[in-house]
Amino acid sequence: MNMKSNVLLVVAAAAASVGLLTFAAPPPGGDIATGAAQKAPAFANIDQWFNSRPLQLEALRGKVVLVDFWTYTCINCLNHLPYVKAWNEKYKDQGLVVVGVHTPEIAYEKSARNVQDAIDRLQIKHAVAQDNQYATWRAFDNQYWPAVYLIDKQGKIVYSHFGEGSYGATEKKIQALLAEQPPASPSPSPGT
């Protein structure tokens, strides 16, 4: 090969590497436009609930719900967890409900005992749903650990973030959602 061919190969390899890195990065997430916001799916086929009775999203209308997909051996999840725990403590009395959906990456993470030990060790106080069959993961069309979805008081997903970071933006969205007025109840018709 001549020098020109070598240079072209190096440039092509570099371009391919950039392309792979670009496709491997999670989507940015963020606010979901009002018209595009969709009703949050139900928690599906949960194996076990920790720190809570079984929760139903329909019963949480009027609350802001933060759904956090995580697993206890994921370093990104562990780096992200202190923020989720802090939001739970700071905003739970203002109407925020945090639900960690533990969806395993590897077989031994399916053990309820291992999940409970991790919850104890990590001092997690919010509700944790064990999603061993990936039913809730699939219902949310999720692809990442960690992943945060914020559900408004009407039950619609209005914000998402994938991976670490954007903690300030996520907290501002929590605050804004908590400040919104709950949906008005329909008034009874006159004469009823």
Secondary structure, DSSP 8 states (H G I E B T S, - for coil): --HHHHHHHHHHHHHHHHHHHHHHS----EE--GGG-EE-----S-SEEESSS---GGGGTTSEEEEEEE-TT-HHHHHHHHHHHHHHHHHGGGTEEEEEEE--SSGGGG-HHHHHHHHHHTT--SEEEE-TT-HHHHHTT---SSEEEEE-TTSEEEEEEESS--HHHHHHHHHHHHHS---------TT-
